Amino acid sequence: MLNAVVSAVTDRIIERSRDSRAAYLALIEREAAAQVRRPGLGCANLAHAYAGTEEDRDAMKANAGMNIGIVTAYNDLLSAHAVYYRYPELMKIWAREAGATAQVAGGVPAMCDGVTQGYPGMELSLFSRDTIALSTAIALSHGTFEGAALLGICDKIVPGLLMGALRFGHLPMVLIPGGPMPTGLPNKAKAAVREKFAEGLVGREELLEAEIGAYHSKGTCTFYGTANTNQMMMEVMGLHMPGAAFVNPGTKLRQELTRAAVHRLAKIGARGDSYRPLGHCVDEKAIVNAAVGLLATGGSTNHLLHVPAIARARGSSSTGRISTASPVRSR
């Protein structure tokens, strides 16, 4: 049975957000009915969209299946996002297997608190979330996609991706994680080197080797910080393939989970038998599930900022009002 407190909280959110949620759902219904999509776009518009692809152009011209927009946070500065380097080309192959096509719709910035902490760059960290939301919306604004795959893991990236994507909540979407790096030098051993450095017993070279030994490969941090909490929450909300959150990068299972995500996305489009638009998936129950998962697992307290912002983007509002012109904004 559902916990009585969880049930009461969910009902309260539903009631407080009744008008704003209705406005948001009306927005995405209008978006779904609009002709700003294939094949309603003008021929010149479509030619621009298809010019960068050759192998999938005939399928796109025939409107034979879903065209998936890939929004990626790839860079090779962040270990967690470095794994995404080959994802788009593989996802295009897996989309073809499912009778669909895929294009990289755009990229979003992704910065790392672990690099900038203690330095002025850290001041941009939270601001980056709204830049990511805007970048996601720009990527999906072209009207040429029937679904989207969101590639991102770390701190502000996942909330930003989701906030921007919810502006296009009439489309089905999945978030695709990359998984955590394997355990490296244990914390106790790393701490011992730090102590020796503080005492002047070892130099900077030894300290750097210890730090690299602890944080040593592609994948999210080995501790349960915001990045790994993001992965947990997206799975709890039903926006990942089940079991996808914590499988290490570079494994066969990791690849198969990503392949399954692409196949699943192709099945939940408007022309499929299980249409699941993002805006309906991220309902009050999903938001409460995210909060319960956060509390139950001792996840990152950064999500005290992010969960309300995500909720606002899908039509939750303490005032009962929402701007249907720009629901991606957060305050």
N, C-alpha and C positions, 0 to 999 in steps of 0.2 A: 504494500500500500504506500501511496505517496505520503511523505512526511507532512504533517499538518502545517508546520511553519512554512515549508517550501511552497505548499499549495496556497497558503494565504498570501505570501509575498508575490507569487505569480499572479493571483487574482487582482492584487492591488496595482501591480504594474499595468495589467490589462485595462483596469478601470481608469487609472490616471492618464493613460495614453490613448484612450479610445478615439478621441477626435484626431490627434496627430497621426496615429497609426492609420486611421481611415484615409486621411489626406495622402499619406505615403502610398498606400495600396492603390488609391485612385490614380496617383502619378504613374506608377509602374504599369497599371492597366492601360493608361493612355499611351505610354511608351510602346507597349506590346501591340497596340492597335495601329500605331502610326506607320506611315510608309517610309520612314527613314531607315530602311533596311533592304537587304537583298530580297527579291530582285527589283524592288521598287525604285532603287537609285537610278539616276540617269546613266546612259551608256558611257559618257565621258568620265563620270565619277567612278564607275566600275573599272574602266580601263586603267585609271590611276591605281586603283587598289590591286589589280591583277598584274600590273607591269613588272613587279619585282619577283614574280614566281613563274616558273615555266612548267615544272613537272605537274603541278596541281591546277594549272590554268583552265584546262578543258573541263575538269570536274567543277571548278568554281563557276565557269560560264554556264554550265548546265544546271547549276544550283542543285546538284545531285545529293548533297548531304550537308550536315552542319559544318560551318566554317568556324573554327575555334580560334579565338584571339588569345595569344600567350602574352601575359604581362610578367616580365621577369625583373627580379632584383639582382641579377648576376653582377658580380664583380669579383676579382681575385684578390682583393684586399681583405675581405671577410671570409674566414674559413668556412662558415656555414653556407655562404652564397657562392663560393668558388665551385661547389659541386654542380651548379646549374649550367656550366659551360656547354656541355653537350646535350642538355635536355631538349632544347627546341628541335634539333634535327632528328632526335630519336622520337619525339612526340609527333612529328609530322608523319613518320613511318607508321606509328601506332594508330594515328588518326585514319590513315588510309586503310588499315586493317579493319576499321570499324565503319568504313564507308563515309568518312568525313575528311576534311582538310584542316590545316592549321597554319597560322601565320603569327610571327612575333608582332604583336600590336604596338608594343612600346616597352621601355624600361623605366624603372623608378630608382631614385637614389637610395643607397643603403649605407649608413655609417655605423661605426662600431664604438660603443661606449668603452670597450676594453682598450681601444687605441687612444681615444681622446681624453679619457678620465684623468683629471688633474691638470688639464690644459685648456686653453680658450675654446678649442673645437667642441668641447663638451656642451657649451652653451647653445649649440645648434641642434642638439640631439632631439629634444622634444618638438622643436619647431619642424624638424624633418618629417614628422608624422603627417602634418597637413600638406606638406609638399608632395609626399608620397601619394596621399589621397588625390590631390589635384592631378598628379602625373598619371595615376590609374584612370581617372575620369577622361583625361585627354586621350589616352590609349584606346579606350573603349568608345569614344565619341564618333567613330567613323561610320557606324551603322552597317558594317559589313560582316558582323559576327553574330552567330546564333547561340554562342556559348563562350565561356572564357576559362582559362586555367591560370591561376595566380601562383607565381613562384616566389616565395619569400618565407623567411623563418624568424629573423632576429627581432630585436626589441621593438622599435617603432614601425618596422616594415609591415608586419602582419596586420596590426590595427589600421595602418594607413591604407594598405591594399583593400581591406574589407570595407572601410568607410567609403573609399572612392567607388568600389565595385557596387555598393548598394544603391548608388545613383542609377545604376543600370540593372536594378533588381528584377526586371522582367526576364533577364537571361539566366539560364542555369550556369553555375560556376562551381569549381572545386579548387581548393588550395592544395598545393603539392609541396610537401616538405622534403628535406634532404637528409634529415636524421643527425644524431649526435656523433661526434668523433669518439673513437674507442678510448678507454682509460689510458692515461700516460703515467708520468711520474706521480706517485701518490702525494696527496696534500701534506702529509706528515714529513715526507722526505724533502719536499719543496720548502716547507717552513723551516726545516733545519738549515738549509742552505741560506735562506734569508737571514736567519739569526747569526750565522757565521759571517755573512757579509756585513751586518750591522756591527759586529764586534771587530771587523777588520781582519778576520781570519782567512777570507777568500776575497777575490777581486770581482770586478764587474763581469769578466768573461765567464767565470764559474756560475755567477748568478744568472746570466743570460742563458747559459746552457740548461740550467735547472728549470727556468721558466719555459723555455722551448720544449723541454722534455715533458712538462706537464700539459702544455697547450701546443700540440705537435702535428696536427693533421687536419684535413678537411672535415667539416661537420660543426655542429653547434658545440658550445661550451660543455665541458664534462660535468659541470655542476647544474643544479636545478634553478637557473636564473630565468630572466624574462623570455629568452629565446626558447628554451625547452618548455616553459609554461605556455607560450604561444602554441606550440605544437600540441600539447595536451588539450588546450581549450578548443582548438579547431576540430580536433577529433571528437571531443565531447559534444560539440555543437553539430556534429554530423557533416562537417565540411571537408573532411579528409576521407580517404578510404580507411575502413576500420583496420586498426593495427599498424597504420603507416607512421605514427609519430616518432617512434624511438628505434627504428631499424637503422643500423650504421650505413653510411655512404659506401658506395663501391661494392655492395654485396648483390648477389643475384636476387634476393628477396626484395631489396630496395628497388631494383629495376622493374621487377614484376609488379610491385605495388604502383609504380608510376604508370606503367603500361595499363594496368587495370583502371587507374583513375581516368586516363584518356578514353578508354573504351566505355566506361560508365558515363562520362560526360556526353559522349555521342548518343547515349540512350535516353538521356533525360531532357532532350530538347523539345521544342513545341511540336515537332512532327513525330516524336517518339510516343511510346505507350506509357511513359512515366514522367511526364513534364514536371520539373521541379525548379521553378525560378528561385533565384537566390533570395529575393525579397520575402518570399513566403517561407523559405527554410529558416531564415533568421527571424523567428517569431519570439514571443515572450518566453516560451518554454526553453528555447535555445539559449537565450540570454541568461535565464536563471540557471540552466545547466552549466553554463560557463562559470558563473559565480560559485556554484556549489563545487565544481571541479577545482576551482582556484583555492577555495578554503579547505577542501578535503585533502588536497595534496600539499598544502603549504607552499603554494606557488608565489610568484613575484608580486610584491605589493605595488609595482608599477601599474598593474591592471586596475587599481582603484581609479586611475585616470582613464584607462583605455576602454574598459567595459561600458561605462556610461556614454562615452563618445560613440562607440559602436552602436549602442542601443539608440542613441539619438539619430544616427544615420538611417536606421530602419523604422523610424517613426515613433520612438519613445520620447516623451517630453513631460517634465514636471509641471509645465504650464498648460499642457494640453494643446499647444499650438506647434506647428512646424512650417517652415518655409518650403513650399513645394518647388520653388525655383532652384534652390541650391541645398538639398538635404545632405550633401557631403560635408558641410561645414560643421565644426565642433567648437564648443566653448568650454 
